[in-house]
């Protein structure tokens, strides 16, 4: 979990995407997240976290529905959403924290 702390304790917004390859909605988010990452460049990070490989972290953050999207900045959770979001909405929300 200490690596997770290093991941989210940064000055730029970090969008975490909790997903699994077995979930259609999760895989539908992949191209959307690529667009978000490309649009924001180095102003934000987009990190995908496979819940199958990171069960402890998913449980600690109480991730139930997939995909679950969480934005952190300076180690603090700023925004959370379960379910699919479109690229423009995500970009707008992340820009509030840039």
N, C-alpha and C positions, 0 to 999 in steps of 0.2 A: 504493500500500500504506500510505502514511502515514495516510490516512483510516481504514483498518482499525484501525490502532493507536489512534486516537482513539476509535473505536467500542467497543473492548474494554477500554480502560484506564480503567474507571470502577468505583466502589465497590459498585455493585449488580450482581447476576448478569446476564449477557447470554446469552440462548439464541439461537444461530445455527442457522437451518434452511437447509441447502444443498439446493436442489431444481432441477427443471426441469419445465416444463409438459408435456413429452412423457412424463413418468413417472407412471403411475397412483398408485403409492404416495406419491409426492411431493405430488400434488394432493389425495390423501386426507388428508394432514396439515394442509391449510389450515384447515378448521373446528376441528380439535383445537387448533392453535396459537392461533386466535382465542379459544377457551375458556380456554386457559392464560394468555394476555395479560390477558383480562378478570378472571380469578380473582386474578392477582397484582398488578394495577394498577401503581402506581409503584414497587413493591418489586423489579421486574425488568424487563428489556427483552426483547422477542422480535423478532428481525430475520430476514427471509427474504432469502436470497441466491441469485439465479438463476445456476447454474453456466455457462449459455450466455453470459451477459453478464459473468461474472467468472471466466473460465478461468484466469487467472494465479493468482488467490487460491485457487481450488479445487485447482490443481496444487501450490501452495506448502504447502497443508494436507493434501495427499495424500487428497483426497476421491475415493473410488472408487465406493462404493455410494450410492444415493439412496433416500430422503432420508438425509442425514447431519446429526445434531444434535450441536452442541458448546456447552458452557457455559464462558464465560470470566468471571473476576472479577479486577479489578485487573490486567488484561493477561495473566493466567495461565490456561491451559486447566485446567479442573477436572474435566470429564466429557465423554465422547464416545460416541456410539452411531450405528450405521448401521441403518436400517430404521425401521418405524413404531413409535411409542410411543403409549399412550393418555394422555389429558389428566391423569388423577389421578396416574399414575406420574411424569409430567413435573413436575407441580406439587410433588409430594413431593421430587423430586430437587433442583429449584431452591430450595425452601425450606431445604434443608440449607446453602445458601450465602448466604442473605439476612442 
